[in-house]
Amino acid sequence: MLIRPMRDDDIGAARALTHEELQLSRSATRPASLPAPPAGPPTPDWSGRWERRAKHLLRHDAEGCWVAETDGEVVGVAMSLRREKLWGLSAFFVHPQAQGAGVGAALLDAALGYSQGCLRGIIISTADPRAARRYRLAGFTLHPTIRVAGTVDRSAIPVVDGVRTGGPGDQDLCASVDRRVRGAAHGVDHEFLCAEYGLLVSDTFTGSGYCFVDPSGSPVLLAATSRKIAQRLLWAALAVSPEGADVHVDYLTADQEWAVDVALAAGLSLRTEGYLCLRHMRPPAPYLPSGAFL
Ligand SMILES: CC(C)(COP(=O)(O)OP(=O)(O)OC[C@H]1O[C@@H](n2cnc3c(N)ncnc32)[C@H](O)[C@@H]1OP(=O)(O)O)[C@@H](O)C(=O)NCCC(=O)NCCS
């Protein structure tokens, strides 16, 4: 087995093995992973976004992206990023037939090499015990997470003031909220997120915040300087959801009760799954991390 830097021409194989693994994890006998691609063959939407994200990371974080190769085949991938003094793991998958044999340990070691000089680290873990074992052994604290899903009770949506549509010009505002809440801005990821998702912004006398939201009304990334503003932004995101759409709010630690309360009021249901894994930092709050950009 060879661990080597990832290249652009590995993206298709890495995407395919990730898709295969996520499809397997849908079955009851395997730990679930979110956000999962739609059941069946990869949809152009899911594949396209996965590949654009991988290209973005290879462009900005080439030293953080690694693959494992056996007999010329890509059998594992780890992609990590570094934003200011924060390191994060964006993707970590080993082909189902190669799992449990040390490939993941070697890939994670390579990706962690890119964390040198960073003060803090962040990973979102699935419920897979192999992943949790790797992260704890690498010194991360495992914070169990709540995941919320369902369809929004539209009669519960309040009138939300002080939230507007944002765009690339809001990068400074978002960066300053990020630094205050999680100690590092998202930098180049802001542009990527603006191109892929809607952006809601709140900037008032009492504080500010932002939320990237997907077309289903699910928040992709949210940060705010107060719980009140975070709740407003989350309601504004849920209000975007089309009638009957499946909405999810992921990776909530107990520190995000403001979000749990909104979710319950919106008629969504809670379950526990996976961990927010942090090194040298407390869970940022009020904050909903992005699985890909943390
Ligand atoms: C998580 C993942 C990337 C790890 O890769 P891997 O090649 O399986 O990892 P390794 O073999 O290096 O390490 C797995 C560890 O868990 C242990 N392990 C294996 N099966 C296990 C089980 N059922 N329960 C608990 N531990 C288990 C192994 O012994 C090993 O520990 P050790 O090195 O201390 O002996 C891979 O399993 C995977 O793709 N899982 C599904 C997708 C996923 O959840 N990815 C994580 C995204 S956050």
PDBQT file of the ligand as one rigid body, heavy atoms in Angstrom, charges set to zero:
ROOT
HETATM    1  C1  LIG A 301     -13.001   5.478   9.348  1.00  0.00    +0.000 C 
HETATM    2  C2  LIG A 301     -12.128   4.868   8.274  1.00  0.00    +0.000 C 
HETATM    3  C3  LIG A 301     -11.705   5.925   7.258  1.00  0.00    +0.000 C 
HETATM    4  C4  LIG A 301     -10.862   4.313   8.973  1.00  0.00    +0.000 C 
HETATM    5  O1  LIG A 301     -10.063   3.650   8.014  1.00  0.00    +0.000 OA
HETATM    6  P1  LIG A 301      -9.545   2.153   8.322  1.00  0.00    +0.000 P 
HETATM    7  O2  LIG A 301      -8.581   1.798   7.279  1.00  0.00    +0.000 OA
HETATM    8  O3  LIG A 301     -10.740   1.291   8.525  1.00  0.00    +0.000 OA
HETATM    9  O4  LIG A 301      -8.811   2.456   9.736  1.00  0.00    +0.000 OA
HETATM   10  P2  LIG A 301      -7.666   1.624  10.456  1.00  0.00    +0.000 P 
HETATM   11  O5  LIG A 301      -7.721   0.200  10.049  1.00  0.00    +0.000 OA
HETATM   12  O6  LIG A 301      -6.381   2.328  10.300  1.00  0.00    +0.000 OA
HETATM   13  O7  LIG A 301      -8.109   1.836  11.973  1.00  0.00    +0.000 OA
HETATM   14  C5  LIG A 301      -9.296   1.326  12.470  1.00  0.00    +0.000 C 
HETATM   15  C6  LIG A 301      -9.125   1.036  13.950  1.00  0.00    +0.000 C 
HETATM   16  O8  LIG A 301     -10.363   0.583  14.488  1.00  0.00    +0.000 OA
HETATM   17  C7  LIG A 301     -10.220  -0.752  14.938  1.00  0.00    +0.000 C 
HETATM   18  N1  LIG A 301     -11.463  -1.435  14.549  1.00  0.00    +0.000 N 
HETATM   19  C8  LIG A 301     -11.728  -2.157  13.448  1.00  0.00    +0.000 A 
HETATM   20  N2  LIG A 301     -13.015  -2.563  13.470  1.00  0.00    +0.000 NA
HETATM   21  C9  LIG A 301     -13.562  -2.054  14.585  1.00  0.00    +0.000 A 
HETATM   22  C10 LIG A 301     -14.852  -2.125  15.190  1.00  0.00    +0.000 A 
HETATM   23  N3  LIG A 301     -15.856  -2.789  14.606  1.00  0.00    +0.000 N 
HETATM   24  N4  LIG A 301     -15.059  -1.496  16.378  1.00  0.00    +0.000 NA
HETATM   25  C11 LIG A 301     -14.061  -0.815  16.966  1.00  0.00    +0.000 A 
HETATM   26  N5  LIG A 301     -12.818  -0.697  16.447  1.00  0.00    +0.000 NA
HETATM   27  C12 LIG A 301     -12.575  -1.323  15.284  1.00  0.00    +0.000 A 
HETATM   28  C13 LIG A 301      -9.006  -1.303  14.278  1.00  0.00    +0.000 C 
HETATM   29  O9  LIG A 301      -8.415  -2.336  15.046  1.00  0.00    +0.000 OA
HETATM   30  C14 LIG A 301      -8.123  -0.075  14.204  1.00  0.00    +0.000 C 
HETATM   31  O10 LIG A 301      -7.562   0.259  15.455  1.00  0.00    +0.000 OA
HETATM   32  P3  LIG A 301      -5.967  -0.029  15.764  1.00  0.00    +0.000 P 
HETATM   33  O11 LIG A 301      -5.189   0.555  14.614  1.00  0.00    +0.000 OA
HETATM   34  O12 LIG A 301      -5.706   0.681  17.050  1.00  0.00    +0.000 OA
HETATM   35  O13 LIG A 301      -5.866  -1.523  15.834  1.00  0.00    +0.000 OA
HETATM   36  C15 LIG A 301     -12.829   3.705   7.512  1.00  0.00    +0.000 C 
HETATM   37  O14 LIG A 301     -13.128   2.669   8.411  1.00  0.00    +0.000 OA
HETATM   38  C16 LIG A 301     -14.098   4.160   6.813  1.00  0.00    +0.000 C 
HETATM   39  O15 LIG A 301     -14.042   4.543   5.646  1.00  0.00    +0.000 OA
HETATM   40  N6  LIG A 301     -15.220   4.085   7.522  1.00  0.00    +0.000 N 
HETATM   41  C17 LIG A 301     -16.520   4.459   6.930  1.00  0.00    +0.000 C 
HETATM   42  C18 LIG A 301     -16.599   5.924   6.534  1.00  0.00    +0.000 C 
HETATM   43  C19 LIG A 301     -16.394   6.815   7.721  1.00  0.00    +0.000 C 
HETATM   44  O16 LIG A 301     -17.098   6.695   8.718  1.00  0.00    +0.000 OA
HETATM   45  N7  LIG A 301     -15.425   7.715   7.591  1.00  0.00    +0.000 N 
HETATM   46  C20 LIG A 301     -15.106   8.670   8.613  1.00  0.00    +0.000 C 
HETATM   47  C21 LIG A 301     -15.616   9.974   8.213  1.00  0.00    +0.000 C 
HETATM   48  S1  LIG A 301     -15.501  11.071   9.592  1.00  0.00    +0.000 SA
ENDROOT
TORSDOF 0
